[in-house]
Amino acid sequence: MLARPAVLEYAPGRRFRPVLALEPKVELSGRTAAGEPVSLWTSGLLERGFTLVRTGGELPGRADGWLLQLAPDAARLLAPMTR
């Protein structure tokens, strides 16, 4: 279950109310040939050049072909073009 806290404005009296939204956790997964569970999201990112990072201070390897577009109020990550 995923939990997302938020604060919403409540109409009567213009007060704010805390809210905790709960939603079921959905994850694509499969099994290896040995029967071990594997995340298909993680597997897909690793196949496209991403690397796992185990600590906050560790720098990831290069993910060649990916494009990061930065704007003052947004950022967009574009996948490599396939041919």
Secondary structure, DSSP 8 states (H G I E B T S, - for coil): -EEEEEEEEETGGGEEEEEEEEE-----EEE-TTS-EEEHHHHHHHHTT-----STT------TT-EEEEETTEEEEE-----
